[in-house]
Amino acid sequence: MSAGNNSKLTDAERQKLFAHMFGKLLSAELARREAAADMKAIKKLSATYDKSFTAQKFDHFLKLHFGEDDQKPVDRLKSDRENLEWAGIIAQTSKGDLLAQVDRVDGEQLIQGKGYLAGLLKAPRVSGYDAGSSDDKLWLESYDAGAAEADVGIPDILARVQAAASKEEPSPPAGIDPFSDEE
C-alpha cells in the first residue's frame, strides 16, 4: 500500500488507525508539555540563584547551543549594537568593527571554550575534531576540566547559594533542581 493510500481500509479500520496515530501524537504532546513545564521551573529556580539568569538569557543560550551557523548570532549582535549606537545609548565603535572594544578569542581559545562548556554540561566526550589531532587533544583537556568543575565546583556553588538564600529570603519555589541527579 503506498503512502496515503487508504482506499483499502474500511471506515472502522481508518478510525482505529487514526486513534492509534492520535495516541502516539498525544503521548508526544504530553511529553512536550511536561518538558515545557520543567523548563519553566528550571528558569524560575535559576532566577532565585542569580537575578541575571533570566528566561531570555537561557532562551538565547539555547539558540546558541543548537545553532548550526555561528555567524548568525554575531550578525544579530552587530545589528543590536548598531541600533544602540544610533539611539545614542552606547559609543560608536571604530569603523563599525563589532569587536573593536573587546578582545577577540583565537582558534585555540574557541576550542578550549567549547570543550570546557561541553564538560560542564556533561555532553558526550567527543570533540568533533580529527581523533588524536592537537585540536582534539586541546578540546578533550578542556572538556575534562569542565567535567571536573561540574563534579566538584557546581555542588559547592549550589550549596553556598542555597545557604545564603535560606538566610536572606524564603526558600526557592518548588520546581526542578537542574543539578540534581534525581529524576
Buried (B, 14 or more C-beta within 10 A) or exposed (E): EEEEEEEEEEEEEEEEEEEEEEEEEEEEEEEEEEEEEEBEBBBBBBBBBEEEBEBEBBEEEEEEEEEEEEEEEEEEEBEEBBEEBEEEEEEEBEEEEBEEEEEEEEEEEBBBBBBBBBBBEEBEEEBEBEEEEEBBBBBBBBBBBBBEBBEEEEEEEBEEBBEEBEEEEEEBEEBBBBEEEEE
